[in-house]
């Protein structure tokens, strides 16, 4: 979906260079993804103390790889 955005060309070029992106679209999509992820991170704090695990759950056993 084409869109007309008013953006700072210097910022976009810097984002392309830092992210090693070939296309502007890739840089913008990566930036939007990171922005959304960073702003959703505080929501995870709301889960602290609310998730209950089974008392016999062995997290160390779950970490071992089965070959």
C-alpha positions in Angstrom: 0.0 0.0 0.0 1.8 3.2 -1.1 2.0 6.0 1.3 3.3 9.5 1.4 5.4 10.0 4.5 7.3 13.1 5.5 10.5 11.8 7.0 14.0 13.0 7.7 16.1 11.7 4.8 19.3 11.9 7.0 17.7 9.6 9.6 16.5 7.1 7.0 20.0 7.0 5.4 21.6 6.5 8.8 19.1 3.7 9.6 19.9 2.0 6.3 23.6 2.2 7.0 23.4 1.0 10.6 21.1 -1.9 9.7 22.9 -2.7 6.5 19.6 -2.4 4.5 19.6 -2.1 0.8 16.1 -0.7 0.6 14.4 2.2 2.5 11.3 0.0 3.0 13.4 -2.6 4.9 14.8 0.0 7.1 11.4 1.5 7.9 9.9 -1.9 8.6 12.7 -2.9 10.9 12.4 0.5 12.7 8.7 0.1 13.2 9.0 -3.5 14.4 11.6 -2.5 16.9 9.5 0.5 18.1 6.5 -1.7 18.7 8.5 -4.4 20.5 10.2 -1.8 22.8 6.8 -0.2 23.7 5.2 -3.6 24.4 8.0 -4.8 26.7 6.7 -3.0 29.8 3.5 -5.1 29.5 5.5 -8.3 30.4 6.1 -6.8 33.9 2.3 -7.1 34.6 2.7 -10.9 34.4 5.2 -11.1 37.2 3.8 -13.1 40.0 0.7 -14.1 38.0 2.0 -17.2 36.2 1.8 -20.3 38.4 3.9 -23.3 37.6 3.2 -26.9 38.7 5.1 -27.6 41.9 6.8 -30.7 40.4 7.9 -28.9 37.3 11.7 -29.5 36.8 13.0 -26.6 34.7 16.5 -28.1 34.6 15.2 -31.3 33.1 13.3 -29.2 30.5 16.5 -27.5 29.4 18.3 -30.7 28.4 18.4 -31.5 24.8 17.3 -34.8 23.5 19.5 -36.1 20.7 
